[in-house]
Structure formats: C-alpha cells, structure tokens
Amino acid sequence: MGPGREAADAAALLDGFSACLSGLGLPLARATTHAPTLHPSFRWVMRVWHPGASSLALRRRHGIEGTPTFHGNTVEHVVETRTPFRCRLDGDGPLPFPVLGELRDEGLIDYLIVPLRAARGRMGAASWATARPGGFTPIEIDTLLALVEPFSLLFEIKALDDMLGAVLSAYVGRDPARQILAGAVRRGDVRLMRAAMMLTDLRGFGELSDRQSPDRVVAALNRMFDAIVPAIEAEGGEVLKYIGDGLLAVFDADRDEAAARRAALRAAEAALAALATLRDGDTAAFEVGVALHVGEIAYGNIGGGDRVDFTAIGRDLNVLARVERLCKTYDKPLIATDTFIDGLAHALEPLGIVALRGFAERHALFGHRRTAPVEAPAA
C-alpha cells in the first residue's frame, strides 16, 4: 500500500488500488467508494471506477438518506451492519436490493461491498464487481477482504483531505482553498493578481428585511445567489466573497485580460437575465446592481489575533464599489468603467465622465443597453 500514501486524493487512491488489483489478476469490472462529506450542497460522494478509465465522481445532495436511492440499498446496509455483503448476480432470481438488478443488467456476475472508515469517524463503503463467468473465487474474495483494513486506513486519510478541501472551497473559494492547503495560512500572506472584477448588490434589501422574517430573507438571498453564481462559474469566474446581499467575483486576467473582461460581461448579462425570471414571493423581480472593472487586487490572510479572514483589498476594488453605487443613480442594472470596457463599447452605452468619491482621476462609465449578450470570440 506504499504507493497509496502518495495518491493525491480519494479518487486517485481508488484508481491506483483498482488498477493494482487488476494487475495482480483480479477480474475487476467495476469498483466504487462511497463517503459522506461536509458541503453546503452535497451529503455523499460516490466514485465509480472501470478498467482503463479514471474514476467518475457522483455527488449526492442533502436529503438523499430519505430517498429510495439511499434507503434500503447496499451502502446503507453495510454502513448500518458494519459487515461485508456479497451477492451473486448471475441467474434470473430475485435480488435483495434494487441496485443489484441494475448491475446484473450491466452484465456483472458477482458483487462484494464492505464498510469503510471515512473522515471524522463517519462510515462509508467500497465495492468490487466482476463480469467473469463463475464470479470471484474464494481466494479472490479472501484477498479483497484482507486488503480492506489497509485500504480503509488510507481511504480515511484521503477522504478527510477531500472533505477539508471541499469545506474550504465552499467557504473561501477554490483558489483561496488551494492556497490555504498549500500553506498560505500566516497573517499577511497575500497574492497579487490582475482580474476583471464583478460586484453585485441587491436593491431594496432594507425593505425586504423589514417586511420578511430572517429565515425568509435568507431563503430569498439564496435564490438570488442561485441565479448569479452559476452564471459566474460558467464563464470561469470565482466568487471571492459574499458581502451581505451582494458578492465579489473575479475573472483571472493575468494571462488574457481581454478574454477575462469578455467572460465577466457575459456572466453579468447572464446573471441579470436569470434574475429577471425570479420573484420574491408576490413582489417584483429581484433588482440588482452590477459593477464591472478591471485592475489589481490583493487577497489573502488579514485579521487580528488568532482570527483571520481570506479577503480581498486594493484600490481598484474601491473603484468598483464606488461604481456599483452609481447603478441606482443612473437607474442601470449594470455599469462598467472605461478601463473595463476597452474593446467592448458596442455592448454598453456611454453614461458620461464622472469623478468617483475619494479619487482624483475621472472615469468614463458605460451602462447596460439591455440588448443581446456579448458573444464569445470565434475559436
């Protein structure tokens, strides 16, 4: 199991372990691991391996424990009983779990699933199946069972690493999570980057908070962000920070600034289009102001004592914040600076040259035309 310690994550561990077993002559046609995780959206992660391919991750959402997909299946059985379960799938007789019928339809002959220790004392599972006529031999079953304990020890470590990465990514973002796990944990550790930046803010949030209960306000904000965030991520952007009823997102411009600006504009327009279809109960659709700018930011560990936050600062972020406040003044859902709009003027209309509070230089601003979204460049 020495090479298993070097596996990058639980997926690599499953891939390497399964390939090793196949290389030793075990006729594996399918292998899986199942592990609970800590994530705002997902409760379980299932990884499926087939010969000659990398494993595929299938994420199961919260609440799956109460559905037929989980309740009464082989994973639940071995997790609750803490004992292995084997079933021959050849023949046409009844099978004790629905998933076994699906595996039989795939041509599998023999199936073994065992409980595994996952992260933080939780239990998961691993399974192996073969399509060889006659199924696994007694020696092959004994071999798999003998390897469960060492595999479980490594899987617990890798599952914990994956869980930590998932939690950090959910709360601070993918890139900050990678930096933190790579050791950027000291106060003052910051990264400088050039980025196309997007700042959003919900109009009338005070009124919404006044007339709705806190739980309904939270539900409304989540619905709003469910419309905005996928548009950002679809264009390669990353949400750096949720700021009350708004968010800050960045599109890395270190390599290709023009592409980053186009992506940010497409994301902003897609988000506004999605928001236009949402309603807060019986009231009008969400009204959101979006500001776009491009410039330098610094983000990293800032705080006091033992409490730090992974946050972003910089002069250009202050420009972005000033511009966002002008969305209400100009009655525009989207305003971009002249720095951002270079080469994209056809997509927005000029609003004039203004002085931003706290800054000596003046900026030309451009507002949303409410026309067709900006197109991606031809490949």
C-alpha positions in Angstrom: 0.0 0.0 0.0 3.1 2.2 -0.1 2.0 3.9 -3.4 -1.4 4.6 -1.9 0.1 7.1 0.5 1.3 9.2 -2.5 -2.2 9.3 -4.0 -3.3 12.9 -4.4 -6.9 12.3 -3.2 -9.5 9.6 -2.7 -10.2 9.3 -6.4 -6.5 8.7 -7.2 -6.4 6.1 -4.4 -9.4 4.2 -5.8 -7.9 4.4 -9.3 -4.5 3.1 -8.2 -5.8 0.4 -5.9 -8.2 -0.9 -8.5 -5.5 -0.9 -11.3 -3.1 -2.7 -8.9 -5.7 -5.4 -8.1 -6.4 -5.9 -11.8 -2.6 -6.1 -12.5 -2.4 -8.9 -9.9 -5.1 -10.9 -11.8 -8.3 -10.0 -10.1 -11.0 -9.7 -12.8 -12.5 -6.4 -11.7 -15.1 -4.9 -14.0 -16.2 -2.2 -11.5 -15.1 -0.7 -8.2 -16.7 2.1 -6.1 -16.2 4.1 -2.9 -18.9 5.9 -1.0 -18.2 8.5 1.6 -20.1 11.2 3.4 -18.8 14.7 3.1 -19.2 18.2 4.5 -20.5 20.5 1.8 -23.4 23.0 1.7 -24.9 21.2 -1.3 -23.8 17.5 -1.1 -24.1 14.8 1.5 -22.3 11.8 -0.1 -19.7 11.4 -2.8 -19.7 8.2 -4.8 -16.7 7.3 -7.1 -17.0 4.7 -9.8 -14.0 3.0 -11.5 -14.0 0.9 -14.6 -10.9 -0.7 -16.2 -8.9 1.6 -18.4 -10.5 4.8 -17.2 -10.2 7.3 -14.3 -12.9 7.1 -11.7 -16.0 9.3 -12.0 -17.3 11.2 -9.0 -21.1 11.3 -8.4 -22.2 13.8 -5.7 -25.4 13.1 -3.9 -27.3 16.1 -2.5 -28.5 16.5 1.1 -31.7 14.6 1.8 -30.7 11.5 -0.1 -30.8 9.5 3.1 -34.6 9.7 3.0 -34.9 8.6 -0.7 -35.1 5.1 -2.3 -31.7 5.9 -3.9 -30.1 5.5 -0.5 -32.7 3.9 1.8 -32.7 0.2 1.6 -29.6 -0.1 -0.7 -26.3 -1.9 -0.2 -24.4 1.1 1.1 -26.9 1.7 3.9 -26.9 -2.0 4.7 -23.1 -2.3 5.2 -22.8 1.1 7.0 -25.5 0.1 9.5 -24.4 -3.6 10.0 -20.7 -2.9 9.8 -20.3 -6.2 8.0 -19.4 -7.1 4.3 -22.1 -8.2 1.9 -21.7 -10.4 -1.1 -24.2 -11.3 -3.8 -24.1 -13.5 -6.9 -25.9 -11.7 -9.7 -26.0 -14.5 -12.4 -29.3 -16.2 -12.9 -32.7 -14.5 -13.0 -33.8 -14.9 -9.4 -34.9 -12.0 -7.2 -32.2 -9.8 -5.7 -32.3 -8.2 -2.2 -31.5 -4.6 -3.3 -32.6 -2.7 -6.4 -29.1 -1.6 -7.3 -28.1 -5.2 -7.8 -30.7 -5.6 -10.6 -29.1 -2.6 -12.3 -25.6 -4.2 -12.0 -27.0 -7.5 -13.3 -28.4 -5.7 -16.3 -24.8 -4.3 -16.9 -23.6 -7.9 -17.2 -21.9 -8.2 -13.8 -21.8 -11.6 -12.2 -20.5 -11.2 -8.6 -20.6 -8.3 -6.2 -18.9 -7.5 -2.9 -19.3 -4.4 -0.7 -17.6 -3.7 2.6 -17.9 -0.9 5.2 -15.0 1.6 5.3 -13.9 4.2 7.8 -14.4 7.6 6.2 -13.4 11.0 7.7 -14.2 12.1 11.3 -15.5 8.8 12.4 -18.1 8.5 9.7 -18.7 5.3 7.9 -18.5 4.8 4.1 -18.2 1.8 1.8 -16.3 0.2 -1.0 -17.4 -2.3 -3.6 -16.0 -4.6 -6.2 -17.7 -6.5 -9.0 -16.7 -8.8 -11.8 -18.3 -9.9 -15.1 -16.2 -13.1 -15.3 -18.4 -16.2 -15.6 -18.4 -18.0 -12.3 -17.7 -14.8 -10.3 -14.9 -14.3 -7.8 -13.1 -17.3 -6.5 -12.9 -17.9 -2.7 -9.2 -16.9 -2.8 -10.1 -13.6 -4.6 -12.8 -12.8 -2.0 -10.3 -13.6 0.8 -7.8 -11.3 -0.9 -10.2 -8.4 -1.1 -11.4 -8.8 2.5 -7.7 -9.0 3.7 -7.0 -5.7 1.9 -10.0 -3.9 3.3 -8.2 -2.8 6.5 -5.1 -1.2 4.9 -7.2 0.3 2.2 -9.6 1.7 4.8 -6.8 3.4 6.7 -5.6 5.2 3.6 -9.1 6.0 2.4 -9.9 7.6 5.8 -6.9 10.0 5.3 -7.7 10.8 1.7 -11.4 11.3 2.4 -10.5 13.7 5.2 -8.3 15.6 2.9 -11.0 15.8 0.3 -13.5 16.9 2.9 -11.2 19.6 4.1 -10.7 20.8 0.6 -14.5 20.8 -0.1 -15.3 22.8 3.0 -12.6 25.4 2.3 -13.7 25.7 -1.3 -17.3 26.2 -0.2 -16.4 28.9 2.3 -13.4 30.8 0.8 -13.4 29.8 -2.9 -11.4 27.3 -5.0 -8.2 29.2 -5.4 -8.0 30.5 -1.8 -8.7 27.0 -0.6 -5.7 25.7 -2.7 -3.5 28.4 -1.3 -4.5 27.7 2.3 -4.0 23.9 1.9 -0.6 24.7 0.3 0.5 26.6 3.5 -0.6 30.2 2.9 -2.0 30.5 6.5 0.1 33.2 8.1 -1.4 36.6 8.6 -0.1 38.8 5.9 0.2 36.1 3.3 -1.3 37.7 0.2 -1.4 37.1 -3.5 -1.4 39.9 -6.1 -3.4 39.4 -9.2 -4.9 41.3 -12.1 -8.6 40.5 -12.6 -11.8 41.5 -14.2 -14.0 42.2 -11.2 -17.7 42.0 -10.6 -19.6 43.4 -7.6 -23.3 42.9 -7.1 -25.8 44.4 -4.7 -29.5 43.8 -4.1 -31.7 46.9 -4.3 -34.3 47.3 -1.6 -32.6 44.9 0.8 -33.6 47.0 3.8 -37.2 46.9 2.8 -37.0 43.2 2.2 -35.5 42.6 5.7 -38.2 44.8 7.3 -41.2 43.0 5.8 -39.9 39.4 5.9 -38.7 37.1 8.7 -35.0 36.4 8.9 -35.5 32.8 7.5 -37.4 34.1 4.5 -34.7 36.8 3.9 -32.0 34.1 3.9 -34.1 32.0 1.5 -34.6 34.9 -0.8 -30.9 35.7 -0.8 -30.0 32.1 -1.6 -32.5 32.1 -4.5 -30.8 35.3 -5.8 -27.3 33.8 -5.5 -28.5 30.6 -7.2 -29.2 32.7 -10.2 -26.0 34.7 -10.1 -23.3 32.2 -9.1 -23.8 29.6 -11.9 -23.5 32.4 -14.5 -20.2 33.4 -13.0 -18.8 29.9 -12.7 -20.0 29.0 -16.3 -17.6 31.7 -17.5 -14.7 30.6 -15.4 -15.1 33.2 -12.7 -14.8 32.7 -9.0 -16.8 34.1 -6.1 -14.2 35.5 -3.7 -16.6 36.9 -1.1 -20.3 37.2 -0.2 -20.9 40.6 1.2 -24.4 40.6 2.9 -26.8 40.9 0.0 -24.1 41.1 -2.7 -20.9 39.3 -3.8 -17.5 40.0 -5.2 -16.3 37.8 -8.1 -13.1 37.8 -10.1 -12.0 36.5 -13.6 -8.3 36.0 -13.7 -6.8 38.4 -16.2 -3.1 37.7 -15.6 -2.9 35.7 -18.9 -5.5 37.1 -21.1 -7.2 40.3 -19.9 -9.4 40.7 -22.9 -10.8 37.2 -22.5 -11.4 37.8 -18.8 -13.3 41.0 -19.5 -15.5 39.4 -22.1 -16.2 36.5 -19.7 -17.1 38.9 -16.9 -19.5 40.8 -19.1 -21.2 37.6 -20.4 -21.5 36.4 -16.8 -23.1 39.7 -15.7 -25.6 39.7 -18.5 -26.5 36.0 -17.9 -26.9 36.7 -14.2 -29.2 39.7 -14.9 -31.3 37.6 -17.4 -31.7 34.8 -14.8 -32.6 37.3 -12.1 -35.3 38.8 -14.3 -37.2 35.5 -14.1 -37.1 35.3 -10.3 -39.6 36.9 -7.9 -39.5 37.4 -4.2 -42.9 35.9 -3.3 -45.6 38.2 -4.8 -43.3 41.2 -5.3 -41.4 42.4 -8.3 -38.3 40.5 -9.7 -35.1 41.0 -7.8 -33.4 44.3 -8.7 -29.6 44.0 -8.6 -26.9 46.5 -9.4 -23.8 45.0 -11.1 -20.4 46.9 -11.4 -17.6 45.8 -13.7 -14.0 46.9 -13.5 -10.5 45.6 -14.2 -7.4 46.1 -12.2 -5.1 44.8 -9.5 -6.2 43.2 -6.3 -4.5 41.6 -3.3 -6.2 38.8 -1.4 -5.0 36.7 1.5 -5.0 36.5 5.2 -6.0 39.6 7.1 -7.1 39.8 10.7 -6.2 40.1 14.3 -5.0 37.7 16.9 -5.9 34.1 16.1 -8.9 35.1 13.9 -8.1 35.8 10.2 -10.2 36.1 7.1 -9.2 35.3 3.5 -10.3 38.6 1.9 -9.5 41.0 -0.9 -8.3 44.6 -0.8 -7.0 47.1 -3.2 -7.5 50.5 -4.8 -9.3 49.0 -7.8 -11.8 47.3 -5.5 -12.6 50.7 -4.0 -13.2 52.0 -7.6 -15.5 49.0 -8.2 -17.5 49.7 -5.0 -18.0 53.4 -6.0 -19.2 52.4 -9.5 -21.7 49.9 -8.1 -23.4 52.7 -6.0 -24.0 54.6 -9.2 -26.2 51.9 -10.6 -29.1 53.3 -8.6 -28.2 56.9 -9.6 -28.2 56.1 -13.3 -31.0 53.6 -13.0 -28.9 51.0 -14.7 -28.6 47.3 -13.7 -25.0 47.2 -14.9 -22.3 49.8 -15.1 -18.7 49.3 -16.3 -15.7 51.5 -16.2 -13.7 52.7 -19.2 -10.8 50.6 -18.0 -13.0 47.5 -18.3 -14.9 48.4 -21.5 -11.9 48.7 -23.8 -12.9 46.9 -27.0 -16.4 46.2 -25.7 -18.0 49.6 -26.2 -20.5 48.1 -28.6 -22.1 46.2 -25.8 -22.8 49.2 -23.5 -23.8 52.8 -23.9 -21.8 55.7 -22.6 -23.1 57.4 -19.5 -20.6 60.2 -19.2 -17.4 61.0 -17.4 -17.7 61.2 -13.6 -15.5 61.9 -10.6 -15.6 59.0 -8.1 -15.6 60.0 -4.4 -12.1 59.7 -3.0 -10.3 59.5 -6.3 -8.6 62.3 -8.2 -9.0 60.9 -11.7 -12.2 60.8 -13.5 -13.7 57.7 -15.1 -15.9 57.3 -18.2 -18.8 55.0 -17.3 -20.8 52.7 -19.6 -24.3 51.3 -18.9 -26.2 48.2 -19.9 -28.1 48.6 -23.3 -30.4 45.6 -22.4 -29.6 44.1 -25.8 -28.2 40.7 -26.9 -25.4 39.4 -24.7 -21.7 39.8 -25.8 -20.5 36.9 -27.9 -17.5 34.8 -27.2 -14.8 35.2 -29.8 -14.6 32.7 -32.6 -12.3 29.8 -31.9 
